[in-house]
């Protein structure tokens, strides 16, 4: 986990440094790269002076391209970048100007070729994503979305892997669930075949991870593939040559050492993947594990391990149940050690913990600490009994359960150690 956090921080720092090093006059050489940076940085709530600088530039760029129509021979990527930037800024309440809708519709209407904007699938996906809320105002919208669906149905969309990410975002926004499921199926099948190009792995990983609920039974396979792809993400900034798909989108004159789409997608995936991991203090983790093993209470540690695995696999009620059982085993074993006799308590759904509270009180355990343990037990138990809840468990509730359980366990073990001296 710490390795992936380090990679996330390094890629974020790399992107921010690059934003600063590329001034306003150089950014028009790769406007799409910087609009994608804007999109993913804002999506992940990144706050930095570099992003503030980029937001100012993007507002200016949108005005220049859409309203003033100061276009070059690279009109296709200029328009696409301005629209994606517009979508990113507007979604986050950071758009500071306005867009001339009549000019925009006229420009796009004259740019149709082969049922695609500018005859390019990537640009078309990004433009539809940016203007999805204007679906019924844009001529050719339905024709273009059908063309995208045809590319998914015929599997030709995999010819350019970066399209997988943005097509996924577009289909989700349009609530085109059937086509999105098909796209995820295609990606998962390619992963199973094991013949994905190294620099395409991040795109496939992004799609299956962000749509993992559609393939819950395959989550262990998905997690392993994503983690492996991310662990190699630091290789990306060291690549020296621009691949052909980047040249096609950005133009051969770009000075980018690697696709900014790939860097931004990697960062977005890292942020979301790292959120799914539980961070536990290495000190408490080591202390608890070693003491439980030394005491011969491996059953409790097994419950905690199963709970951590359940969290990774997003089986949140199971995670709470495992930590509830593990906590009860430790609490019961501590009391039996102190009392030097068995305490008839089983880890069923309904547990009378009063004998355990009495034991602690009899051995001079602080009253306020007993109260905290009781309330922690109640909180964890309630989340383990999902049948009693109207709403599904949230990630932060389960994280709280895990940390509560481990804090109580560590406290009980240290208390017992002092008593046994």
C-alpha positions in Angstrom: 0.0 0.0 0.0 2.7 2.5 0.9 4.4 1.8 -2.5 1.2 2.8 -4.3 0.8 5.9 -2.3 4.4 6.8 -3.1 3.7 6.3 -6.8 0.5 8.4 -6.6 2.5 11.2 -5.0 5.3 11.0 -7.5 3.0 11.1 -10.5 1.0 14.0 -9.0 4.3 15.9 -8.4 5.4 15.1 -11.9 2.2 16.5 -13.4 2.3 19.6 -11.3 5.9 20.3 -12.1 5.1 19.9 -15.8 2.2 22.3 -15.6 4.5 24.9 -14.1 7.3 24.3 -16.6 5.0 24.6 -19.7 4.0 28.3 -20.0 0.9 29.8 -21.6 2.5 30.2 -25.0 3.6 26.5 -25.1 0.4 24.9 -23.9 -1.5 25.4 -27.3 0.9 22.8 -28.7 -0.8 20.2 -26.6 -4.1 21.7 -25.5 -5.8 18.3 -25.2 -3.2 17.0 -22.8 -3.7 20.0 -20.5 -7.5 19.8 -20.7 -7.2 16.1 -19.6 -4.9 17.1 -16.7 -7.6 19.7 -15.7 -10.4 17.1 -16.0 -8.7 14.4 -13.8 -7.1 16.8 -11.3 -10.5 18.5 -10.6 -12.2 15.1 -10.5 -9.9 14.1 -7.7 -10.2 17.4 -5.8 -6.5 18.1 -6.1 -5.7 21.6 -4.7 -2.5 23.2 -5.8 -1.1 26.5 -7.2 -0.2 24.6 -10.4 -3.9 23.6 -10.9 -5.0 27.2 -10.1 -2.7 28.3 -12.9 -4.0 25.7 -15.3 -7.7 26.7 -14.5 -6.9 30.3 -15.4 -5.3 29.3 -18.7 -8.2 26.9 -19.5 -10.8 29.6 -19.1 -8.8 31.8 -21.4 -8.3 28.9 -23.9 -12.1 28.2 -24.1 -12.8 31.8 -24.9 -10.2 32.0 -27.6 -11.3 28.7 -29.3 -15.0 28.7 -29.0 -16.0 32.3 -28.7 -13.3 34.1 -30.7 -12.7 31.2 -33.1 -9.0 31.8 -33.3 -8.3 28.4 -34.8 -5.2 26.9 -36.4 -4.8 23.9 -38.7 -5.2 21.7 -35.6 -8.8 22.8 -35.2 -9.9 19.3 -34.3 -7.8 18.9 -31.1 -8.2 22.6 -30.2 -12.0 22.4 -30.2 -12.0 19.1 -28.4 -9.6 20.4 -25.7 -11.7 23.5 -25.2 -14.9 21.5 -24.8 -13.4 19.0 -22.4 -11.9 21.9 -20.4 -15.3 23.6 -20.4 -17.0 20.4 -19.1 -14.3 20.0 -16.3 -14.6 23.7 -15.2 -18.3 23.9 -15.4 -18.8 20.6 -13.4 -16.7 22.1 -10.6 -18.1 25.6 -10.7 -14.9 27.1 -12.0 -16.0 28.3 -15.4 -15.6 32.1 -15.4 -16.8 33.1 -18.9 -19.6 32.0 -21.2 -19.9 30.0 -24.4 -21.6 31.2 -27.6 -23.9 28.2 -28.2 -24.8 29.2 -31.7 -21.1 29.4 -32.8 -20.4 26.1 -31.1 -23.3 24.2 -32.7 -22.4 25.7 -36.1 -18.8 24.7 -35.7 -19.6 21.1 -34.7 -22.2 20.6 -37.4 -19.7 21.5 -40.1 -17.1 19.1 -38.6 -18.9 15.8 -39.2 -17.1 13.2 -41.2 -18.2 9.5 -41.4 -20.6 10.0 -38.5 -17.8 11.3 -36.3 -16.6 14.7 -35.2 -13.5 15.5 -37.4 -13.6 11.9 -38.5 -11.9 10.9 -35.2 -13.3 8.4 -32.7 -11.4 9.8 -29.7 -12.4 13.4 -30.3 -16.0 12.3 -30.8 -16.1 10.5 -27.5 -14.6 13.4 -25.6 -16.9 15.9 -27.3 -20.1 13.9 -26.5 -18.9 13.4 -22.9 -18.4 17.2 -22.6 -21.8 18.0 -24.1 -23.9 15.1 -22.9 -26.3 17.5 -21.1 -27.0 19.2 -24.5 -27.8 15.9 -26.3 -31.0 17.1 -27.8 -29.6 20.4 -29.0 -26.7 18.9 -30.9 -27.3 17.6 -34.5 -25.8 14.2 -35.1 -25.5 13.3 -31.4 -27.4 10.1 -31.7 -25.7 9.1 -34.9 -22.3 9.5 -33.3 -23.2 7.6 -30.1 -24.4 4.8 -32.3 -21.1 4.8 -34.2 -19.3 4.5 -30.8 -21.6 1.6 -29.8 -20.9 -0.1 -33.1 -17.1 0.1 -32.4 -17.8 -1.5 -29.0 -19.9 -4.3 -30.5 -17.4 -5.0 -33.2 -14.5 -4.8 -30.6 -12.7 -2.3 -32.8 -12.6 0.2 -29.9 -9.7 -1.8 -28.5 -7.5 -0.6 -31.4 -6.9 2.6 -29.4 -7.0 1.7 -25.7 -7.4 5.3 -24.4 -10.8 5.3 -25.9 -11.9 2.6 -23.4 -11.6 5.1 -20.5 -13.5 7.9 -22.1 -16.1 5.7 -23.7 -16.7 4.2 -20.2 -17.2 7.7 -18.8 -19.6 8.7 -21.6 -21.7 5.5 -21.4 -22.0 5.9 -17.7 -23.1 9.5 -18.0 -25.7 8.6 -20.6 -26.9 5.6 -18.5 -26.2 3.3 -21.5 -25.8 0.3 -19.1 -25.9 -2.4 -21.8 -23.1 -1.0 -23.9 -21.1 -0.2 -20.8 -21.4 -3.8 -19.6 -20.3 -5.0 -23.1 -17.3 -2.7 -22.9 -16.3 -4.0 -19.5 -16.7 -7.6 -20.7 -14.4 -6.9 -23.7 -11.8 -5.4 -21.3 -12.0 -8.3 -18.9 -11.7 -10.8 -21.7 -8.5 -9.1 -23.0 -7.1 -9.2 -19.4 -7.9 -12.9 -19.2 -6.2 -13.5 -22.5 -3.1 -11.8 -21.2 -2.0 -10.1 -24.4 -2.4 -6.4 -23.6 0.4 -4.0 -24.6 2.4 -2.8 -21.6 1.4 0.9 -22.1 -2.3 0.0 -22.6 -2.6 -1.8 -19.3 -3.5 1.3 -17.3 -6.5 2.0 -19.6 -7.8 -1.6 -19.2 -7.2 -1.5 -15.5 -9.1 1.8 -15.2 -12.2 0.5 -16.9 -12.4 -2.8 -15.0 -11.7 -1.1 -11.7 -14.2 1.7 -12.1 -16.8 -0.9 -13.2 -15.8 -3.7 -10.8 -19.3 -4.0 -9.3 -20.5 -5.4 -12.7 -18.1 -8.3 -12.2 -18.0 -8.9 -8.4 -17.1 -12.5 -8.7 -14.0 -11.6 -10.6 -12.9 -8.9 -8.1 -9.7 -10.8 -6.9 -8.5 -11.1 -10.6 -9.3 -7.5 -11.3 -7.6 -6.3 -8.1 -4.4 -8.2 -8.9 -4.3 -6.9 -12.5 -4.9 -3.3 -11.4 -2.3 -3.5 -8.6 0.3 -5.0 -11.0 -0.4 -2.3 -13.6 -0.1 0.5 -11.0 3.1 -0.8 -9.5 4.7 -0.3 -13.0 3.2 3.2 -13.3 6.5 4.9 -12.4 8.0 3.5 -15.6 5.7 5.8 -17.5 7.4 9.2 -17.0 10.8 7.7 -18.0 9.6 6.8 -21.5 11.5 8.8 -24.1 9.4 8.4 -27.3 5.9 9.4 -28.1 3.9 6.4 -29.4 1.9 6.7 -32.6 -1.5 7.1 -31.0 -0.2 10.1 -29.1 1.1 11.7 -32.3 -2.2 11.1 -34.0 -4.0 13.1 -31.2 -1.4 15.7 -30.3 0.4 16.1 -33.6 4.1 15.2 -34.3 5.4 18.6 -33.1 4.5 17.8 -29.5 7.3 17.8 -27.0 5.6 15.5 -24.6 7.8 12.6 -23.5 4.8 10.4 -22.8 1.0 10.7 -23.3 -0.5 13.0 -20.8 -3.7 11.0 -21.1 -1.8 8.0 -19.7 -0.3 10.0 -16.8 -3.6 11.6 -15.9 -5.5 8.2 -16.1 -2.8 6.6 -14.0 -3.2 9.3 -11.3 -7.0 8.9 -11.3 -6.8 5.2 -11.0 -4.1 5.4 -8.2 -6.2 7.8 -6.2 -9.3 5.6 -6.4 -7.4 2.3 -5.8 -5.6 3.7 -2.8 -8.8 4.8 -1.2 -10.0 1.2 -1.3 -7.1 0.1 0.9 -7.0 0.2 4.7 -4.2 2.0 6.3 -3.2 0.5 9.6 -0.4 1.7 11.7 2.5 -0.7 11.2 3.3 -0.5 15.0 -0.2 -1.6 16.1 -0.4 -4.2 13.3 2.9 -5.8 14.2 2.2 -5.6 18.0 -1.3 -7.2 17.7 -0.2 -9.9 15.3 2.8 -11.0 17.3 1.0 -11.0 20.6 -1.9 -13.0 19.3 0.5 -15.6 17.9 2.6 -15.7 21.0 -0.5 -16.2 23.1 -1.7 -19.0 20.8 -4.8 -17.0 19.8 -4.4 -17.5 16.1 -8.2 -17.8 15.7 -8.6 -14.1 16.4 -5.8 -13.1 14.0 -7.4 -15.3 11.3 -10.6 -13.3 11.7 -8.7 -10.1 11.3 -7.0 -11.3 8.2 -10.3 -12.5 6.7 -11.7 -9.1 7.5 -9.0 -7.2 5.7 -9.5 -9.4 2.7 -13.2 -8.8 2.8 -12.6 -5.1 2.8 -10.4 -5.4 -0.3 -13.1 -7.4 -2.0 -15.7 -4.8 -1.0 -17.6 -7.3 1.2 -18.2 -4.6 3.8 -20.7 -6.4 6.1 -18.4 -9.5 6.1 -15.5 -7.2 7.1 -17.4 -5.9 10.1 -18.5 -9.4 11.1 -14.9 -10.7 11.0 -13.6 -7.8 13.1 -16.6 -8.2 15.5 -15.7 -11.9 15.9 -12.0 -11.2 16.3 -12.6 -8.6 18.9 -14.9 -10.9 20.9 -12.4 -13.7 20.8 -9.6 -11.5 22.2 -11.9 -9.9 24.8 -13.1 -13.4 25.9 -9.6 -14.8 26.0 -8.3 -11.9 28.0 -11.0 -12.3 30.6 -10.5 -16.1 30.8 -6.8 -15.6 31.3 -7.5 -13.1 34.1 -10.3 -15.2 35.7 -8.4 -18.5 35.1 -11.6 -20.2 34.1 -13.8 -20.5 31.0 -16.4 -17.9 30.2 -19.4 -19.4 28.3 -19.7 -16.9 25.4 -20.0 -17.7 21.7 -19.6 -15.3 18.8 -23.2 -15.7 17.6 -25.4 -12.9 16.3 -26.7 -12.0 19.8 -24.0 -11.9 22.5 -24.4 -11.1 26.1 -21.2 -9.2 26.9 -22.1 -8.4 30.6 -19.8 -11.2 32.0 -16.9 -9.6 30.0 -17.6 -6.1 31.3 -17.9 -7.5 34.9 -14.5 -9.3 34.5 -12.8 -6.1 33.4 -14.4 -4.1 36.3 -13.3 -6.8 38.8 -9.7 -6.4 37.6 -9.7 -2.7 38.1 -10.1 -1.8 34.4 -11.0 1.9 34.2 -14.8 2.6 34.0 -14.5 5.1 31.1 -12.4 2.6 29.1 -15.0 -0.2 29.7 -17.7 2.2 28.5 -15.7 3.0 25.3 -15.2 -0.7 24.6 -18.9 -1.4 25.1 -19.9 1.4 22.7 -17.2 0.3 20.2 -18.6 -3.3 20.3 -22.1 -2.0 19.8 -21.1 0.1 16.8 -19.2 -2.7 15.1 -21.9 -5.3 15.8 -24.6 -3.1 14.4 -22.7 -2.7 11.1 -22.1 -6.5 11.0 -25.8 -7.1 11.1 -26.6 -5.7 7.7 -30.1 -7.1 7.7 -31.1 -4.5 10.3 -30.1 -1.6 8.1 -32.1 0.3 5.5 -29.0 1.8 3.8 -25.9 0.0 2.5 -22.7 0.3 4.5 -20.3 3.1 3.5 -16.5 2.8 3.1 -15.8 5.2 5.9 -18.1 3.4 8.4 -16.3 0.2 7.8 -12.9 1.8 8.1 -14.1 3.2 11.5 -15.1 -0.3 12.6 -11.7 -1.7 11.7 -9.8 0.9 13.5 -12.1 0.7 16.6 -11.7 -3.0 16.8 -7.9 -2.9 16.5 -7.6 -0.1 19.0 -9.7 -2.0 21.5 -7.7 -5.2 20.9 -4.4 -3.5 21.3 -5.6 -1.8 24.6 -6.8 -5.2 26.0 -3.6 -6.9 25.1 -1.4 -4.2 26.7 -3.7 -4.2 29.8 -3.3 -8.0 30.0 0.5 -7.7 29.6 0.7 -5.3 32.6 -1.5 -7.7 34.7 0.7 -10.7 34.0 4.0 -8.9 35.0 
